[in-house]
């Protein structure tokens, strides 16, 4: 719950994962969920 309310963590995750996301591979939201689960 605490991590969901922490905006710094969300910014870090987006900054880290954005270099691995490929729009041509499908939905960005699904790709973020897959990377977050790993």
C-alpha positions as CSV (number, residue, x, y, z in Angstrom):
1,X,0.0,0.0,0.0
2,X,2.8,2.4,0.9
3,X,4.6,1.8,-2.4
4,X,1.4,2.6,-4.4
5,X,1.3,6.0,-2.8
6,X,5.0,6.8,-3.4
7,X,5.3,8.9,-6.6
8,X,9.1,8.7,-6.5
9,X,8.9,4.9,-7.0
10,X,6.6,5.2,-10.0
11,X,8.9,7.8,-11.6
12,X,11.9,5.5,-11.1
13,X,10.1,2.5,-12.6
14,X,9.0,4.5,-15.6
15,X,12.5,5.9,-16.1
16,X,14.0,2.4,-15.8
17,X,11.6,0.5,-17.9
18,X,11.1,3.1,-20.6
19,X,14.3,2.1,-22.3
20,X,13.1,-1.5,-22.7
21,X,9.5,-0.7,-23.9
22,X,8.7,-1.2,-27.6
23,X,5.5,0.3,-28.9
24,X,5.5,-2.0,-31.9
25,X,5.5,-5.1,-29.6
26,X,2.0,-4.3,-28.2
27,X,0.4,-2.5,-25.4
28,X,2.7,-0.4,-23.2
29,X,0.6,-1.0,-20.1
30,X,0.9,-4.8,-20.5
31,X,4.7,-4.5,-21.1
32,X,5.1,-2.4,-17.9
33,X,3.1,-5.1,-16.0
34,X,5.3,-7.8,-17.3
35,X,8.5,-6.0,-16.4
36,X,7.1,-5.1,-13.0
37,X,6.3,-8.8,-12.3
38,X,9.9,-9.9,-13.1
